[in-house]
């Protein structure tokens, strides 16, 4: 769970790194349902040529808004 949070949190802080992981990770690589949902939205935004950060991802996943911001804030 910690590794998944670290990867997602890092991507929320700097979406340019998605280019590095997009061919190595897929939604099913995440064990936790919430993390699969977050990564899925990140991929959608990337495919739409949109930069993503916690605010934009949480707009599409409102029930996970608090969790998304916590994840981004605890990633250093």
N, C-alpha and C positions, 0 to 999 in steps of 0.2 A: 504494500500500500504506500509506503514512504517513497519508494522509487518512482512509482506512478505519479504521485503528487509532485515530486521534484521535477520530473519531465514536463508535466502539464504546467506547473507554476513557472518554470523557466520559459516555456513557450508563451505564456501570458505576458511575461515581462518583455520579451523580445521575439515577436512573431517571425522575424527574418530567419531564425533558426529552424523554422518549419521546413524550409527548403532542404535542410540537412537530414531531417528525420522522415519526411513524407514518403520516401521510397523504402524505408526500413521498418516503419511501424504501420499497423492498420488498427482499425477500431477493435477488432477481436483480440488484439494483443493485451488489452487492458482487462484485468480480472474483475474490477469493480464496475458495476453498472453505471454509476455516476461518472466515472472516468471515461467509460466508453462514450457516453453521451457528450461529454465535454470535448473529447477528441473528435467526435463526429462533427460537431458544430465548427470546430477549428478547421477541419478539412473543407467543409462547405464554404466557409468564409474565404479560405485560401483559393478554392476553385472559382469563387466569385471575384477574385483579385482584390479582396479587401484585407487590410491589415486587421488583426484582431488583438484585443486586450480584454481584460476582465470585464469592463463595462459592456462591450459589444457582445461578448459570449454570454454574459448573464442576461442580456436582453432576450436572447433566444432560449434561454434556460432559466426562466424566472424562479422556479422552485429551488434552484441550486445557487441563487445569487449570493447568499451569505457564504456558502461553501467555496465558491469560485474566488471571491475577494479574499477570504482567509488563506486560500492556497497561494494566491499571488503575493500576498503580504508576507507570508512566512518563507518564501523562496528568496534566497539571497545570492 
